[in-house]
């Protein structure tokens, strides 16, 4: 069956002498791994379309019960080559690529995930200096779409509103007030809660503009929370996890 869909190239690697395996997030087919035959030849029909985080229109042949599909064509809709060439942005994109590969089930369409990733890449292109902030926004939304981000609007135990009060996120990933948690868990200051609430209301570009000035104060708590939740979901630490205040994690 021939499938035509928009896609974001995540990464690619060599196969045999002239081919490449391409991993991409597609709008209508979810996470797809495709064989691009002849992609490494000088006069390949794919050209620069398989560069990481290029937005393309893909056509591929899909067979039932086959994980790998055969890539037929790739038309560039938007190139992000210049953005990806910047060191810090490239590291952020690499980390995003790893997490998408871990969280997105193969061949399961997720329109919200596709649009969120596309919006984050566009925000990185327009404001590369906000790469770390956009990354935290991406982590929050990736967890939220996976159903693994806690509701921080109220205590999960007593139900009281968290407005103006600190919260603590338990090992199980639930948010509790100071009384119910007895101070045990990852603390969320009021400013951090406001940061998290704003991420639900704004797109990544607008969010970056609104919170860049205060990001250095909120990032440590936000990163501590998202990283704990990511490790809990995956049951391990991602290879390229980026720590707060650094270009790349160790």
Secondary structure, DSSP 4 states (H G I P E B T S, - for coil): -EEEEEEEEEEEEEETTTEEEEEEEETTTEEEEEEETTTTSTT-TTTTTTSTT-EEEEEEE--TT-SEEEEEEEEEEE--HHHHTSHHHHHHHHHHHHHHHHHSPBT---HHHHHHHHHHHHHHHH-GGGHHHHHHHHHHHHHHHTT-S---SB-TTT--B-TTS-EEE-TTS-EEEHHHHTT-SEEE-HHHHHHHHHHHHS-HHHHHHHHTTTHHHHHHHHHHHHHHHHHHHHTS--TTPPPTTSSS--
